[in-house]
């Protein structure tokens, strides 16, 4: 948030994730975070998250915003605009 790579973060959890890792089914308690950013900043945000995360392969996905309230979308753009 301090780097303005996202305008907002919503944290959900704890949740239980069950997945395959190193040929075994693993279940762990995790937290999920939804970050709101612009298409232009997705790559930089992804790199920042990967560097900070403890997992070798963290779940980082981008879901495009096809439409929404123009005022809210403008707020996201404005809050991340000051990012160099």
N, CA, C and O atoms as a CHARMM CRD file, in Angstrom:
* protein
*
  336
    1    1 UNK  N      0.82500  -1.18100   0.00000 PROA 1      0.00000
    2    1 UNK  CA     0.00000   0.00000   0.00000 PROA 1      0.00000
    3    1 UNK  C      0.87700   1.25600   0.00000 PROA 1      0.00000
    4    1 UNK  O      0.56000   2.23900  -0.67000 PROA 1      0.00000
    5    2 UNK  N      1.96900   1.21900   0.74600 PROA 2      0.00000
    6    2 UNK  CA     2.82400   2.40200   0.84500 PROA 2      0.00000
    7    2 UNK  C      3.40700   2.80000  -0.50800 PROA 2      0.00000
    8    2 UNK  O      3.64800   3.98200  -0.75300 PROA 2      0.00000
    9    3 UNK  N      3.63700   1.82700  -1.38700 PROA 3      0.00000
   10    3 UNK  CA     4.20200   2.10400  -2.70500 PROA 3      0.00000
   11    3 UNK  C      3.15000   2.51000  -3.73200 PROA 3      0.00000
   12    3 UNK  O      3.47600   2.79200  -4.88600 PROA 3      0.00000
   13    4 UNK  N      1.89700   2.54000  -3.31400 PROA 4      0.00000
   14    4 UNK  CA     0.76900   2.89300  -4.18800 PROA 4      0.00000
   15    4 UNK  C      0.66000   1.98900  -5.42100 PROA 4      0.00000
   16    4 UNK  O      0.24100   2.42600  -6.49300 PROA 4      0.00000
   17    5 UNK  N      1.04400   0.73200  -5.24700 PROA 5      0.00000
   18    5 UNK  CA     0.84000  -0.23700  -6.31000 PROA 5      0.00000
   19    5 UNK  C     -0.60200  -0.72900  -6.32800 PROA 5      0.00000
   20    5 UNK  O     -1.04000  -1.34100  -7.30200 PROA 5      0.00000
   21    6 UNK  N     -1.33700  -0.46400  -5.25500 PROA 6      0.00000
   22    6 UNK  CA    -2.75800  -0.78300  -5.16100 PROA 6      0.00000
   23    6 UNK  C     -3.45100   0.33700  -4.39800 PROA 6      0.00000
   24    6 UNK  O     -2.86200   0.97100  -3.52200 PROA 6      0.00000
   25    7 UNK  N     -4.70200   0.56600  -4.74300 PROA 7      0.00000
   26    7 UNK  CA    -5.48000   1.60200  -4.06800 PROA 7      0.00000
   27    7 UNK  C     -6.16500   1.07400  -2.81400 PROA 7      0.00000
   28    7 UNK  O     -6.48200   1.83900  -1.90400 PROA 7      0.00000
   29    8 UNK  N     -6.39300  -0.24200  -2.76900 PROA 8      0.00000
   30    8 UNK  CA    -7.15000  -0.83400  -1.67100 PROA 8      0.00000
   31    8 UNK  C     -6.75000  -2.29200  -1.51900 PROA 8      0.00000
   32    8 UNK  O     -6.42600  -2.95900  -2.50200 PROA 8      0.00000
   33    9 UNK  N     -6.77300  -2.78500  -0.28900 PROA 9      0.00000
   34    9 UNK  CA    -6.53300  -4.20300  -0.00800 PROA 9      0.00000
   35    9 UNK  C     -7.62700  -4.69900   0.92500 PROA 9      0.00000
   36    9 UNK  O     -7.92900  -4.06700   1.93800 PROA 9      0.00000
   37   10 UNK  N     -8.21000  -5.82200   0.57700 PROA 10     0.00000
   38   10 UNK  CA    -9.19100  -6.46800   1.44000 PROA 10     0.00000
   39   10 UNK  C     -8.64500  -7.83900   1.81300 PROA 10     0.00000
   40   10 UNK  O     -8.27200  -8.62000   0.93800 PROA 10     0.00000
   41   11 UNK  N     -8.59800  -8.13300   3.11200 PROA 11     0.00000
   42   11 UNK  CA    -8.02400  -9.38500   3.59500 PROA 11     0.00000
   43   11 UNK  C     -9.14500 -10.27100   4.13100 PROA 11     0.00000
   44   11 UNK  O     -9.97900  -9.82800   4.92100 PROA 11     0.00000
   45   12 UNK  N     -9.15200 -11.52500   3.69100 PROA 12     0.00000
   46   12 UNK  CA   -10.16200 -12.50100   4.09200 PROA 12     0.00000
   47   12 UNK  C     -9.47400 -13.67700   4.76700 PROA 12     0.00000
   48   12 UNK  O     -8.43300 -14.14200   4.30300 PROA 12     0.00000
   49   13 UNK  N    -10.04600 -14.15200   5.84800 PROA 13     0.00000
   50   13 UNK  CA    -9.47600 -15.34200   6.45200 PROA 13     0.00000
   51   13 UNK  C     -9.65200 -15.35800   7.95000 PROA 13     0.00000
   52   13 UNK  O    -10.24000 -14.44500   8.53100 PROA 13     0.00000
   53   14 UNK  N     -9.15400 -16.37200   8.55300 PROA 14     0.00000
   54   14 UNK  CA    -8.37300 -17.43400   7.91300 PROA 14     0.00000
   55   14 UNK  C     -9.26900 -18.36300   7.08500 PROA 14     0.00000
   56   14 UNK  O    -10.45300 -18.53900   7.37200 PROA 14     0.00000
   57   15 UNK  N     -8.66500 -18.94500   6.05500 PROA 15     0.00000
   58   15 UNK  CA    -9.31700 -19.93300   5.21100 PROA 15     0.00000
   59   15 UNK  C     -8.43200 -21.17600   5.18200 PROA 15     0.00000
   60   15 UNK  O     -7.23000 -21.09800   5.43800 PROA 15     0.00000
   61   16 UNK  N     -9.02500 -22.30500   4.87400 PROA 16     0.00000
   62   16 UNK  CA    -8.24900 -23.53000   4.72300 PROA 16     0.00000
   63   16 UNK  C     -8.07100 -23.80400   3.23900 PROA 16     0.00000
   64   16 UNK  O     -9.04500 -23.88800   2.49100 PROA 16     0.00000
   65   17 UNK  N     -6.84000 -23.94100   2.82800 PROA 17     0.00000
   66   17 UNK  CA    -6.52600 -24.27700   1.43900 PROA 17     0.00000
   67   17 UNK  C     -5.98800 -25.69800   1.39000 PROA 17     0.00000
   68   17 UNK  O     -5.13600 -26.08200   2.19100 PROA 17     0.00000
   69   18 UNK  N     -6.49400 -26.46800   0.44500 PROA 18     0.00000
   70   18 UNK  CA    -6.02400 -27.82700   0.22500 PROA 18     0.00000
   71   18 UNK  C     -5.54600 -27.91300  -1.20900 PROA 18     0.00000
   72   18 UNK  O     -6.27700 -27.57100  -2.13800 PROA 18     0.00000
   73   19 UNK  N     -4.30900 -28.37400  -1.38900 PROA 19     0.00000
   74   19 UNK  CA    -3.71000 -28.37800  -2.72300 PROA 19     0.00000
   75   19 UNK  C     -2.59200 -29.40600  -2.79700 PROA 19     0.00000
   76   19 UNK  O     -2.10400 -29.90800  -1.78500 PROA 19     0.00000
   77   20 UNK  N     -2.20300 -29.70200  -4.03600 PROA 20     0.00000
   78   20 UNK  CA    -1.07200 -30.58200  -4.26500 PROA 20     0.00000
   79   20 UNK  C      0.21200 -29.77900  -4.15800 PROA 20     0.00000
   80   20 UNK  O      0.32700 -28.70900  -4.75600 PROA 20     0.00000
   81   21 UNK  N      1.18900 -30.29100  -3.39600 PROA 21     0.00000
   82   21 UNK  CA     2.50800 -29.67500  -3.31100 PROA 21     0.00000
   83   21 UNK  C      3.52800 -30.78200  -3.09600 PROA 21     0.00000
   84   21 UNK  O      3.42100 -31.56100  -2.14900 PROA 21     0.00000
   85   22 UNK  N      4.50400 -30.84800  -3.96500 PROA 22     0.00000
   86   22 UNK  CA     5.57100 -31.84700  -3.89600 PROA 22     0.00000
   87   22 UNK  C      5.00100 -33.25800  -3.77700 PROA 22     0.00000
   88   22 UNK  O      5.39600 -34.03300  -2.90600 PROA 22     0.00000
   89   23 UNK  N      4.06100 -33.57200  -4.67300 PROA 23     0.00000
   90   23 UNK  CA     3.44800 -34.89300  -4.79600 PROA 23     0.00000
   91   23 UNK  C      2.63400 -35.33400  -3.58900 PROA 23     0.00000
   92   23 UNK  O      2.41000 -36.52900  -3.39900 PROA 23     0.00000
   93   24 UNK  N      2.18700 -34.38200  -2.76800 PROA 24     0.00000
   94   24 UNK  CA     1.33700 -34.70600  -1.62400 PROA 24     0.00000
   95   24 UNK  C      0.19400 -33.70500  -1.53800 PROA 24     0.00000
   96   24 UNK  O      0.33400 -32.54700  -1.93200 PROA 24     0.00000
   97   25 UNK  N     -0.93600 -34.16600  -1.01900 PROA 25     0.00000
   98   25 UNK  CA    -2.04400 -33.26200  -0.74400 PROA 25     0.00000
   99   25 UNK  C     -1.74600 -32.57000   0.58000 PROA 25     0.00000
  100   25 UNK  O     -1.47600 -33.22400   1.58800 PROA 25     0.00000
  101   26 UNK  N     -1.79900 -31.24100   0.56500 PROA 26     0.00000
  102   26 UNK  CA    -1.46800 -30.43600   1.72900 PROA 26     0.00000
  103   26 UNK  C     -2.65300 -29.55500   2.09600 PROA 26     0.00000
  104   26 UNK  O     -3.30900 -29.01000   1.20900 PROA 26     0.00000
  105   27 UNK  N     -2.93800 -29.40500   3.37600 PROA 27     0.00000
  106   27 UNK  CA    -3.96100 -28.47300   3.85100 PROA 27     0.00000
  107   27 UNK  C     -3.31500 -27.51700   4.83700 PROA 27     0.00000
  108   27 UNK  O     -2.65200 -27.93900   5.78500 PROA 27     0.00000
  109   28 UNK  N     -3.51200 -26.23100   4.61000 PROA 28     0.00000
  110   28 UNK  CA    -2.93900 -25.22200   5.48600 PROA 28     0.00000
  111   28 UNK  C     -3.94500 -24.09500   5.70900 PROA 28     0.00000
  112   28 UNK  O     -4.85900 -23.89000   4.91100 PROA 28     0.00000
  113   29 UNK  N     -3.75600 -23.37200   6.80800 PROA 29     0.00000
  114   29 UNK  CA    -4.54200 -22.17000   7.07200 PROA 29     0.00000
  115   29 UNK  C     -3.84900 -21.00200   6.38400 PROA 29     0.00000
  116   29 UNK  O     -2.64800 -20.79100   6.55500 PROA 29     0.00000
  117   30 UNK  N     -4.60600 -20.25700   5.61300 PROA 30     0.00000
  118   30 UNK  CA    -4.05600 -19.12700   4.87500 PROA 30     0.00000
  119   30 UNK  C     -4.99100 -17.92900   4.97800 PROA 30     0.00000
  120   30 UNK  O     -6.09600 -18.02000   5.51300 PROA 30     0.00000
  121   31 UNK  N     -4.52400 -16.82100   4.45800 PROA 31     0.00000
  122   31 UNK  CA    -5.30700 -15.59600   4.33400 PROA 31     0.00000
  123   31 UNK  C     -5.32100 -15.22300   2.86700 PROA 31     0.00000
  124   31 UNK  O     -4.32500 -15.41400   2.16900 PROA 31     0.00000
  125   32 UNK  N     -6.42600 -14.69600   2.39400 PROA 32     0.00000
  126   32 UNK  CA    -6.54600 -14.26500   1.00700 PROA 32     0.00000
  127   32 UNK  C     -6.63200 -12.74600   0.98100 PROA 32     0.00000
  128   32 UNK  O     -7.26800 -12.13400   1.83900 PROA 32     0.00000
  129   33 UNK  N     -5.99500 -12.15500   0.00200 PROA 33     0.00000
  130   33 UNK  CA    -5.95900 -10.70300  -0.09100 PROA 33     0.00000
  131   33 UNK  C     -6.36600 -10.28200  -1.50100 PROA 33     0.00000
  132   33 UNK  O     -5.78700 -10.74600  -2.48300 PROA 33     0.00000
  133   34 UNK  N     -7.35900  -9.40800  -1.59700 PROA 34     0.00000
  134   34 UNK  CA    -7.81600  -8.85900  -2.86600 PROA 34     0.00000
  135   34 UNK  C     -7.28000  -7.43600  -2.96800 PROA 34     0.00000
  136   34 UNK  O     -7.62000  -6.57300  -2.15900 PROA 34     0.00000
  137   35 UNK  N     -6.43700  -7.20400  -3.97400 PROA 35     0.00000
  138   35 UNK  CA    -5.81600  -5.88900  -4.16600 PROA 35     0.00000
  139   35 UNK  C     -6.40300  -5.23300  -5.39700 PROA 35     0.00000
  140   35 UNK  O     -6.51600  -5.86400  -6.44800 PROA 35     0.00000
  141   36 UNK  N     -6.77800  -3.96900  -5.27500 PROA 36     0.00000
  142   36 UNK  CA    -7.36000  -3.23800  -6.39300 PROA 36     0.00000
  143   36 UNK  C     -6.30500  -2.31100  -6.98600 PROA 36     0.00000
  144   36 UNK  O     -5.78100  -1.42400  -6.31200 PROA 36     0.00000
  145   37 UNK  N     -6.00800  -2.53900  -8.26600 PROA 37     0.00000
  146   37 UNK  CA    -4.98000  -1.76700  -8.94400 PROA 37     0.00000
  147   37 UNK  C     -5.37700  -1.54900 -10.39300 PROA 37     0.00000
  148   37 UNK  O     -6.47000  -1.93300 -10.80900 PROA 37     0.00000
  149   38 UNK  N     -4.50300  -0.94300 -11.14900 PROA 38     0.00000
  150   38 UNK  CA    -4.74400  -0.73300 -12.57200 PROA 38     0.00000
  151   38 UNK  C     -4.01700  -1.79000 -13.38200 PROA 38     0.00000
  152   38 UNK  O     -3.07500  -2.42100 -12.90200 PROA 38     0.00000
  153   39 UNK  N     -4.46300  -1.97500 -14.61200 PROA 39     0.00000
  154   39 UNK  CA    -3.80700  -2.93100 -15.50600 PROA 39     0.00000
  155   39 UNK  C     -2.32600  -2.58500 -15.66300 PROA 39     0.00000
  156   39 UNK  O     -1.48200  -3.47800 -15.73800 PROA 39     0.00000
  157   40 UNK  N     -2.01400  -1.29600 -15.71300 PROA 40     0.00000
  158   40 UNK  CA    -0.63300  -0.85000 -15.91800 PROA 40     0.00000
  159   40 UNK  C      0.29500  -1.24600 -14.76900 PROA 40     0.00000
  160   40 UNK  O      1.50400  -1.36300 -14.96500 PROA 40     0.00000
  161   41 UNK  N     -0.26100  -1.45300 -13.57500 PROA 41     0.00000
  162   41 UNK  CA     0.56500  -1.75400 -12.40000 PROA 41     0.00000
  163   41 UNK  C      0.57500  -3.22700 -12.00400 PROA 41     0.00000
  164   41 UNK  O      1.25700  -3.59700 -11.04800 PROA 41     0.00000
  165   42 UNK  N     -0.16200  -4.06900 -12.71400 PROA 42     0.00000
  166   42 UNK  CA    -0.26500  -5.48300 -12.32700 PROA 42     0.00000
  167   42 UNK  C      1.10400  -6.14800 -12.26700 PROA 42     0.00000
  168   42 UNK  O      1.40300  -6.84600 -11.29800 PROA 42     0.00000
  169   43 UNK  N      1.93000  -5.94800 -13.27000 PROA 43     0.00000
  170   43 UNK  CA     3.24900  -6.61600 -13.29500 PROA 43     0.00000
  171   43 UNK  C      4.10500  -6.17300 -12.11200 PROA 43     0.00000
  172   43 UNK  O      4.72400  -7.01400 -11.46100 PROA 43     0.00000
  173   44 UNK  N      4.15500  -4.88400 -11.82100 PROA 44     0.00000
  174   44 UNK  CA     4.96800  -4.39500 -10.69700 PROA 44     0.00000
  175   44 UNK  C      4.41200  -4.88100  -9.36500 PROA 44     0.00000
  176   44 UNK  O      5.17600  -5.23300  -8.46600 PROA 44     0.00000
  177   45 UNK  N      3.09200  -4.90300  -9.23200 PROA 45     0.00000
  178   45 UNK  CA     2.48000  -5.40400  -8.00500 PROA 45     0.00000
  179   45 UNK  C      2.78900  -6.88600  -7.83100 PROA 45     0.00000
  180   45 UNK  O      3.10100  -7.32600  -6.72500 PROA 45     0.00000
  181   46 UNK  N      2.70700  -7.65600  -8.90800 PROA 46     0.00000
  182   46 UNK  CA     3.02800  -9.08100  -8.86100 PROA 46     0.00000
  183   46 UNK  C      4.46700  -9.30300  -8.42100 PROA 46     0.00000
  184   46 UNK  O      4.72900 -10.15200  -7.57000 PROA 46     0.00000
  185   47 UNK  N      5.39000  -8.55700  -8.98400 PROA 47     0.00000
  186   47 UNK  CA     6.80300  -8.68500  -8.60000 PROA 47     0.00000
  187   47 UNK  C      7.00000  -8.35400  -7.12400 PROA 47     0.00000
  188   47 UNK  O      7.73900  -9.04600  -6.42400 PROA 47     0.00000
  189   48 UNK  N      6.35100  -7.31400  -6.65800 PROA 48     0.00000
  190   48 UNK  CA     6.46800  -6.91500  -5.24900 PROA 48     0.00000
  191   48 UNK  C      5.91600  -7.99700  -4.32400 PROA 48     0.00000
  192   48 UNK  O      6.52600  -8.31200  -3.30300 PROA 48     0.00000
  193   49 UNK  N      4.76900  -8.56300  -4.67700 PROA 49     0.00000
  194   49 UNK  CA     4.17500  -9.63300  -3.86300 PROA 49     0.00000
  195   49 UNK  C      5.06200 -10.87000  -3.85000 PROA 49     0.00000
  196   49 UNK  O      5.26600 -11.48100  -2.80100 PROA 49     0.00000
  197   50 UNK  N      5.58700 -11.23900  -5.01300 PROA 50     0.00000
  198   50 UNK  CA     6.44800 -12.42100  -5.09200 PROA 50     0.00000
  199   50 UNK  C      7.68100 -12.25600  -4.21200 PROA 50     0.00000
  200   50 UNK  O      8.08300 -13.19600  -3.52700 PROA 50     0.00000
  201   51 UNK  N      8.27800 -11.08000  -4.22400 PROA 51     0.00000
  202   51 UNK  CA     9.46400 -10.82500  -3.39900 PROA 51     0.00000
  203   51 UNK  C      9.14900 -10.92400  -1.90400 PROA 51     0.00000
  204   51 UNK  O      9.98200 -11.38900  -1.12700 PROA 51     0.00000
  205   52 UNK  N      7.96500 -10.49400  -1.50300 PROA 52     0.00000
  206   52 UNK  CA     7.61000 -10.44800  -0.08300 PROA 52     0.00000
  207   52 UNK  C      7.04000 -11.76400   0.44100 PROA 52     0.00000
  208   52 UNK  O      7.06800 -12.00400   1.64800 PROA 52     0.00000
  209   53 UNK  N      6.52900 -12.61000  -0.43200 PROA 53     0.00000
  210   53 UNK  CA     5.81600 -13.81300   0.00300 PROA 53     0.00000
  211   53 UNK  C      6.78500 -14.91400   0.42400 PROA 53     0.00000
  212   53 UNK  O      7.89000 -15.02500  -0.10500 PROA 53     0.00000
  213   54 UNK  N      6.34600 -15.72400   1.38700 PROA 54     0.00000
  214   54 UNK  CA     7.17800 -16.83100   1.86800 PROA 54     0.00000
  215   54 UNK  C      7.03000 -18.09100   1.01200 PROA 54     0.00000
  216   54 UNK  O      7.89300 -18.96800   1.05500 PROA 54     0.00000
  217   55 UNK  N      5.94800 -18.19200   0.23800 PROA 55     0.00000
  218   55 UNK  CA     5.74400 -19.37400  -0.59000 PROA 55     0.00000
  219   55 UNK  C      6.64100 -19.32400  -1.81900 PROA 55     0.00000
  220   55 UNK  O      6.93200 -18.24700  -2.33900 PROA 55     0.00000
  221   56 UNK  N      7.08100 -20.50100  -2.28500 PROA 56     0.00000
  222   56 UNK  CA     7.85100 -20.58600  -3.52800 PROA 56     0.00000
  223   56 UNK  C      6.97000 -20.23700  -4.72800 PROA 56     0.00000
  224   56 UNK  O      7.43600 -19.64800  -5.70300 PROA 56     0.00000
  225   57 UNK  N      5.68800 -20.60800  -4.64200 PROA 57     0.00000
  226   57 UNK  CA     4.73400 -20.33300  -5.72200 PROA 57     0.00000
  227   57 UNK  C      3.45200 -19.75200  -5.11000 PROA 57     0.00000
  228   57 UNK  O      2.46000 -20.46600  -4.96100 PROA 57     0.00000
  229   58 UNK  N      3.46900 -18.47700  -4.76000 PROA 58     0.00000
  230   58 UNK  CA     2.25100 -17.88700  -4.18800 PROA 58     0.00000
  231   58 UNK  C      1.16900 -17.73700  -5.24600 PROA 58     0.00000
  232   58 UNK  O      1.46300 -17.56300  -6.42900 PROA 58     0.00000
  233   59 UNK  N     -0.07800 -17.80400  -4.81300 PROA 59     0.00000
  234   59 UNK  CA    -1.19600 -17.58600  -5.74600 PROA 59     0.00000
  235   59 UNK  C     -1.34300 -16.08700  -5.98800 PROA 59     0.00000
  236   59 UNK  O     -1.80700 -15.34100  -5.12500 PROA 59     0.00000
  237   60 UNK  N     -0.94000 -15.67400  -7.16600 PROA 60     0.00000
  238   60 UNK  CA    -1.09600 -14.28300  -7.58100 PROA 60     0.00000
  239   60 UNK  C     -1.77500 -14.32300  -8.93700 PROA 60     0.00000
  240   60 UNK  O     -1.17900 -14.75800  -9.92200 PROA 60     0.00000
  241   61 UNK  N     -3.01600 -13.87100  -8.99100 PROA 61     0.00000
  242   61 UNK  CA    -3.75900 -13.85800 -10.24400 PROA 61     0.00000
  243   61 UNK  C     -4.35500 -12.46900 -10.44800 PROA 61     0.00000
  244   61 UNK  O     -4.60100 -11.73500  -9.49000 PROA 61     0.00000
  245   62 UNK  N     -4.57800 -12.12800 -11.70100 PROA 62     0.00000
  246   62 UNK  CA    -5.19700 -10.85200 -12.03200 PROA 62     0.00000
  247   62 UNK  C     -6.55100 -11.12300 -12.68600 PROA 62     0.00000
  248   62 UNK  O     -6.66100 -11.92000 -13.61800 PROA 62     0.00000
  249   63 UNK  N     -7.55700 -10.45400 -12.18500 PROA 63     0.00000
  250   63 UNK  CA    -8.90400 -10.56200 -12.73300 PROA 63     0.00000
  251   63 UNK  C     -9.25800  -9.18300 -13.29700 PROA 63     0.00000
  252   63 UNK  O     -9.35100  -8.21100 -12.54700 PROA 63     0.00000
  253   64 UNK  N     -9.45300  -9.09800 -14.61400 PROA 64     0.00000
  254   64 UNK  CA    -9.72600  -7.78300 -15.19500 PROA 64     0.00000
  255   64 UNK  C    -11.07800  -7.22100 -14.75600 PROA 64     0.00000
  256   64 UNK  O    -12.03400  -7.96600 -14.53800 PROA 64     0.00000
  257   65 UNK  N    -11.13700  -5.92600 -14.63600 PROA 65     0.00000
  258   65 UNK  CA   -12.38700  -5.23300 -14.34800 PROA 65     0.00000
  259   65 UNK  C    -12.98400  -4.83700 -15.69200 PROA 65     0.00000
  260   65 UNK  O    -12.45500  -3.95600 -16.37100 PROA 65     0.00000
  261   66 UNK  N    -14.07800  -5.47700 -16.08000 PROA 66     0.00000
  262   66 UNK  CA   -14.71700  -5.17500 -17.35500 PROA 66     0.00000
  263   66 UNK  C    -15.56700  -3.92100 -17.29300 PROA 66     0.00000
  264   66 UNK  O    -15.69900  -3.20100 -18.28300 PROA 66     0.00000
  265   67 UNK  N    -16.14000  -3.66300 -16.13400 PROA 67     0.00000
  266   67 UNK  CA   -17.02500  -2.52100 -15.99000 PROA 67     0.00000
  267   67 UNK  C    -17.20800  -2.25300 -14.50800 PROA 67     0.00000
  268   67 UNK  O    -16.87300  -3.09500 -13.67500 PROA 67     0.00000
  269   68 UNK  N    -17.72700  -1.11000 -14.18300 PROA 68     0.00000
  270   68 UNK  CA   -17.97500  -0.77000 -12.79000 PROA 68     0.00000
  271   68 UNK  C    -18.36100   0.68400 -12.66300 PROA 68     0.00000
  272   68 UNK  O    -18.47000   1.40200 -13.65700 PROA 68     0.00000
  273   69 UNK  N    -18.56200   1.10400 -11.45600 PROA 69     0.00000
  274   69 UNK  CA   -18.91600   2.49700 -11.18600 PROA 69     0.00000
  275   69 UNK  C    -17.74600   3.39200 -11.58700 PROA 69     0.00000
  276   69 UNK  O    -16.63000   3.21600 -11.09800 PROA 69     0.00000
  277   70 UNK  N    -17.99800   4.34400 -12.46800 PROA 70     0.00000
  278   70 UNK  CA   -16.93900   5.20700 -12.99600 PROA 70     0.00000
  279   70 UNK  C    -16.22800   5.98400 -11.88400 PROA 70     0.00000
  280   70 UNK  O    -15.01800   6.20200 -11.95800 PROA 70     0.00000
  281   71 UNK  N    -16.95700   6.39100 -10.88100 PROA 71     0.00000
  282   71 UNK  CA   -16.34400   7.13800  -9.78300 PROA 71     0.00000
  283   71 UNK  C    -15.36400   6.26600  -9.01500 PROA 71     0.00000
  284   71 UNK  O    -14.26400   6.70600  -8.68100 PROA 71     0.00000
  285   72 UNK  N    -15.76300   5.02300  -8.73400 PROA 72     0.00000
  286   72 UNK  CA   -14.88100   4.10100  -8.01600 PROA 72     0.00000
  287   72 UNK  C    -13.64900   3.75300  -8.84500 PROA 72     0.00000
  288   72 UNK  O    -12.53000   3.75500  -8.33200 PROA 72     0.00000
  289   73 UNK  N    -13.85200   3.45900 -10.11200 PROA 73     0.00000
  290   73 UNK  CA   -12.72300   3.12200 -10.97800 PROA 73     0.00000
  291   73 UNK  C    -11.77300   4.30900 -11.11400 PROA 73     0.00000
  292   73 UNK  O    -10.55700   4.12900 -11.18200 PROA 73     0.00000
  293   74 UNK  N    -12.32300   5.51100 -11.15300 PROA 74     0.00000
  294   74 UNK  CA   -11.49200   6.71500 -11.17600 PROA 74     0.00000
  295   74 UNK  C    -10.70200   6.87500  -9.89500 PROA 74     0.00000
  296   74 UNK  O     -9.56600   7.34700  -9.91500 PROA 74     0.00000
  297   75 UNK  N    -11.30400   6.47900  -8.77100 PROA 75     0.00000
  298   75 UNK  CA   -10.60200   6.54400  -7.48200 PROA 75     0.00000
  299   75 UNK  C     -9.39200   5.60300  -7.49400 PROA 75     0.00000
  300   75 UNK  O     -8.31100   5.98300  -7.04500 PROA 75     0.00000
  301   76 UNK  N     -9.56500   4.38700  -8.00100 PROA 76     0.00000
  302   76 UNK  CA    -8.43400   3.45200  -8.08900 PROA 76     0.00000
  303   76 UNK  C     -7.32700   4.07000  -8.93500 PROA 76     0.00000
  304   76 UNK  O     -6.16100   4.06100  -8.54100 PROA 76     0.00000
  305   77 UNK  N     -7.68600   4.59600 -10.07900 PROA 77     0.00000
  306   77 UNK  CA    -6.71000   5.23100 -10.96900 PROA 77     0.00000
  307   77 UNK  C     -6.00500   6.39400 -10.26400 PROA 77     0.00000
  308   77 UNK  O     -4.78500   6.53200 -10.35500 PROA 77     0.00000
  309   78 UNK  N     -6.76100   7.21200  -9.57600 PROA 78     0.00000
  310   78 UNK  CA    -6.18100   8.37100  -8.89700 PROA 78     0.00000
  311   78 UNK  C     -5.25600   8.00100  -7.75600 PROA 78     0.00000
  312   78 UNK  O     -4.21700   8.63400  -7.56600 PROA 78     0.00000
  313   79 UNK  N     -5.62500   6.98100  -6.99500 PROA 79     0.00000
  314   79 UNK  CA    -4.81200   6.58600  -5.84300 PROA 79     0.00000
  315   79 UNK  C     -3.52600   5.87800  -6.23300 PROA 79     0.00000
  316   79 UNK  O     -2.58500   5.83000  -5.44100 PROA 79     0.00000
  317   80 UNK  N     -3.46900   5.33600  -7.42700 PROA 80     0.00000
  318   80 UNK  CA    -2.25700   4.67000  -7.88500 PROA 80     0.00000
  319   80 UNK  C     -1.47800   5.54000  -8.87200 PROA 80     0.00000
  320   80 UNK  O     -0.35500   5.19300  -9.23900 PROA 80     0.00000
  321   81 UNK  N     -2.04500   6.65000  -9.30400 PROA 81     0.00000
  322   81 UNK  CA    -1.41700   7.50800 -10.31600 PROA 81     0.00000
  323   81 UNK  C     -0.09900   8.08300  -9.84400 PROA 81     0.00000
  324   81 UNK  O      0.81700   8.25600 -10.64700 PROA 81     0.00000
  325   82 UNK  N      0.01900   8.38100  -8.57300 PROA 82     0.00000
  326   82 UNK  CA     1.25200   8.99200  -8.08000 PROA 82     0.00000
  327   82 UNK  C      2.41400   8.00200  -7.99900 PROA 82     0.00000
  328   82 UNK  O      3.50400   8.35600  -7.54900 PROA 82     0.00000
  329   83 UNK  N      2.17900   6.75600  -8.43500 PROA 83     0.00000
  330   83 UNK  CA     3.23800   5.76300  -8.47200 PROA 83     0.00000
  331   83 UNK  C      4.14600   6.07200  -9.65500 PROA 83     0.00000
  332   83 UNK  O      3.66500   6.16700 -10.78400 PROA 83     0.00000
  333   84 UNK  N      5.44900   6.23100  -9.42500 PROA 84     0.00000
  334   84 UNK  CA     6.36200   6.56200 -10.52500 PROA 84     0.00000
  335   84 UNK  C      6.50100   5.45100 -11.55000 PROA 84     0.00000
  336   84 UNK  O      7.23700   5.59900 -12.52500 PROA 84     0.00000
